[in-house]
Amino acid sequence: MEKVSQGKIRRTIKKKSDEPYHIVNSITYENDVMILEVDNAIHALPLKMVSKKLLNASIKEREAYKVICSGYGISWPLIDEDLSIDGLLRIQSPK
């Protein structure tokens, strides 16, 4: 697929419709840090930077998640929180 933007041609890769956008292998927690294993990479994300709802959620509420929108997001229905995986992957731990 080609897109024209300001006189330039960009090629974008389009996945097959039956392939998930991201593959979430697991989500676990160590204290107030989310350990997100997605696309065979592990990301440690401080919950204070991810979501106030997840930070304040119980273990049961945190563990009750599902991948939504063909791999574009994650939902925690018990706390009414939906986050995009791309957004989570942009979060950087403070140094």
Order of alpha helices (4+ residues) and beta strands (2+ residues): beta-beta-beta-beta-beta-alpha-alpha-alpha-beta-beta-beta-alpha
